[in-house]
């Protein structure tokens, strides 16, 4: 497992570098847990070594301090000279072996050797003389790195105002050895503990993602028609948002399926009537006893039934498109252009009923963000309804307003027809619902398509009486589609 590669990039299929391999949640979490350990472990060993060396310096510096203090106490003035008088040899006093790892030297402030073993330590440089204070420095002597402890001794009472320096130097070999021993004592147990830690992490991670595996098994074991909510009892709190999201989707899916089933049932019921009429007319035509006049009448009825069935199928397809998720892909649409095109399409039909068909819109484009085909279908349904329910010599007006008091876009279809009672204005948007008492043929889907399309575009639909209608018994109707305020970037 290449942790570092996966840490900075996606894993690729070695056989096809263009296709990413399916990522594993277990592997990703394990990588993020183990990668820091693998990166920090060498750093930890380096820091441990540095700390070990610092710890090793303490006892050795203390020993050097004791040695140089002891030598300084043996500095005597005899016969007009400063001498180092020792009861035993310096090597025995300082416990110096023959390996040359420890040397000593006593010098005057001018560099003259008073005593020593010829190591050539030399005077401290660029330093203020402070008698009686043991200090340390590190230098390279004869090609070896050495630690030096030294102290200045005031010999002014003996020979006037003069000083001597007592120095003891030691190589760093023993310090390194002690540091290595400390590091070994720390690192070797880590080599034993690290694999155990990896196994414990692996085991803990396996236990941690066990609820995910359980959730997977629960979902796989469900029946295809089981859309009930998943249980959240005894579920880790980190999984509750995921399960809640799944339950929300299941609820939406259940509502969608119920709507589709109801729609199919209603559609089958609505198609049954025109299909039965068409079948009856066809059976009558098959009888030879019918006169040509009767046959023509039956053919006309058959044609009307075919047109009714075709219209119903087209309305069902339009309803399916209105509910399609593809409508969420919206672009800038000129509402004036759409309205003008729909008015032109229905102008001849309105003229056949001697309806005064008008169109009111600004001289400039009015943009909304939407789906052109669905907006066109929505307006066609409104205009078609207006023509169907408006009597001869009536009036219909399609109107586009570029803004209302709230800054939104208004699309209106105004007619002088029979109107819609206030008690019916909410129900007319239901599928296949038709107002009782009307003799106008229709599928009952037109206004459902209007409301669904408006909803997809964030718009609202309102129904009101037409205040301009003057014909008694015909209050008329105004359908108003209110679109949200247009974005400024769409205005240009």
Long-range contacts (C-beta under 8 A, 24 or more apart in sequence): 1-27, 1-30, 1-31, 3-31, 3-34, 3-35, 3-38, 4-35, 6-31, 7-31, 7-32, 7-35, 25-209, 25-212, 26-205, 26-206, 26-209, 29-205, 29-209, 30-201, 30-202, 30-205, 33-201, 33-205, 34-198, 34-201, 37-194, 37-197, 41-190, 41-194, 45-183, 45-187, 48-182, 48-183, 48-186, 48-187, 49-179, 49-183, 52-178, 52-179, 52-180, 52-182, 52-183, 52-186, 53-175, 53-176, 53-179, 55-179, 55-182, 56-175, 56-176, 56-178, 56-179, 56-182, 57-147, 57-175, 60-147, 60-170, 60-174, 60-175, 60-178, 61-136, 61-147, 61-149, 64-136, 64-147, 64-148, 64-149, 64-168, 64-170, 65-134, 65-149, 67-94, 67-102, 67-104, 67-149, 67-168, 68-104, 68-134, 68-149, 68-150, 68-151, 68-166, 68-167, 68-168, 69-134, 69-151, 70-94, 71-104, 71-106, 71-166, 71-168, 72-151, 72-153, 72-166, 75-106, 75-114, 75-153, 75-155, 75-164, 75-166, 77-155, 77-157, 77-158, 77-159, 80-159, 82-108, 82-114, 82-155, 82-158, 82-159, 82-164, 83-114, 83-115, 84-114, 84-115, 90-115, 90-117, 94-168, 100-171, 101-170, 101-171, 101-173, 101-174, 102-168, 102-169, 102-170, 102-171, 103-168, 103-169, 103-170, 104-166, 104-167, 104-168, 104-169, 105-167, 105-169, 106-164, 106-165, 106-166, 106-167, 107-164, 107-165, 107-167, 108-162, 108-163, 108-164, 108-165, 109-152, 109-162, 109-163, 109-164, 109-165, 114-164, 119-169, 121-148, 121-167, 121-169, 123-165, 124-150, 124-165, 129-163, 131-163, 139-169, 141-169, 144-171, 145-171, 145-172, 146-170, 146-171, 146-172, 147-171, 147-172, 147-175, 211-235, 211-236, 211-239, 212-239, 215-239, 215-243, 227-251, 227-253, 227-254, 227-257, 262-431, 263-316, 263-319, 263-431, 266-431, 266-432, 267-312, 267-316, 269-432, 270-312, 270-432, 270-443, 270-444, 271-309, 271-312, 271-313, 274-305, 274-306, 274-308, 274-309, 274-312, 275-305, 275-309, 277-301, 277-305, 278-302, 278-305, 278-306, 278-309, 281-305, 308-441, 311-443, 312-443, 312-445, 315-443, 315-445, 315-446, 315-449, 316-443, 316-445, 318-377, 318-381, 318-445, 318-449, 319-431, 319-445, 319-448, 319-449, 319-452, 321-373, 321-374, 321-377, 322-374, 322-377, 322-378, 322-449, 322-452, 322-453, 322-456, 323-452, 326-371, 327-371, 327-374, 327-453, 327-456, 327-457, 328-456, 329-371, 330-369, 330-370, 330-371, 330-457, 331-369, 331-370, 331-371, 331-372, 332-367, 332-368, 332-369, 332-490, 333-367, 333-368, 333-369, 333-370, 333-371, 333-372, 333-375, 334-365, 334-366, 334-367, 335-366, 335-367, 335-368, 335-375, 335-400, 335-409, 335-411, 335-483, 336-361, 336-362, 336-364, 336-365, 336-366, 336-400, 337-365, 338-372, 338-375, 338-376, 338-379, 339-379, 339-398, 339-400, 339-411, 341-376, 342-376, 342-379, 342-380, 342-383, 342-398, 343-383, 343-398, 345-380, 346-380, 346-383, 346-384, 346-387, 349-387, 350-387, 350-396, 353-387, 353-390, 353-391, 353-392, 353-394, 354-392, 354-393, 355-387, 355-390, 355-392, 355-393, 355-394, 355-395, 355-396, 356-393, 356-394, 356-395, 356-396, 357-395, 357-396, 357-397, 358-395, 358-396, 358-397, 358-398, 359-397, 359-398, 359-399, 360-397, 360-398, 360-399, 360-400, 361-399, 361-400, 362-400, 362-401, 362-402, 364-402, 366-400, 366-401, 366-402, 366-409, 366-486, 367-486, 367-490, 367-491, 368-409, 368-457, 368-483, 368-486, 368-490, 369-457, 369-486, 369-487, 369-490, 370-457, 370-483, 371-456, 371-457, 374-453, 374-456, 374-457, 375-453, 375-457, 377-449, 377-453, 378-449, 378-450, 378-453, 378-454, 378-481, 379-411, 379-413, 381-446, 381-447, 381-449, 381-450, 382-413, 382-446, 382-450, 382-479, 383-413, 384-446, 385-442, 385-446, 385-447, 386-413, 386-415, 386-417, 386-477, 388-440, 388-441, 388-442, 389-415, 389-417, 389-418, 389-438, 389-440, 389-477, 390-415, 390-416, 390-417, 391-416, 391-417, 391-418, 391-471, 391-474, 394-471, 394-474, 395-468, 395-469, 403-485, 404-482, 406-485, 407-485, 407-486, 408-482, 408-483, 408-484, 408-485, 408-486, 409-482, 409-483, 409-484, 409-485, 409-486, 410-480, 410-481, 410-482, 410-483, 411-480, 411-481, 411-483, 412-478, 412-479, 412-480, 412-481, 413-478, 413-479, 414-466, 414-468, 414-476, 414-477, 414-478, 414-479, 415-466, 415-476, 415-477, 415-478, 416-466, 416-468, 416-469, 416-470, 416-471, 416-474, 416-476, 417-474, 417-476, 417-477, 418-473, 418-474, 418-475, 419-465, 419-466, 419-469, 419-474, 419-475, 419-476, 419-477, 420-463, 420-477, 425-463, 428-463, 429-461, 450-479, 450-481, 454-481, 457-483, 458-483, 458-484, 459-483, 459-484
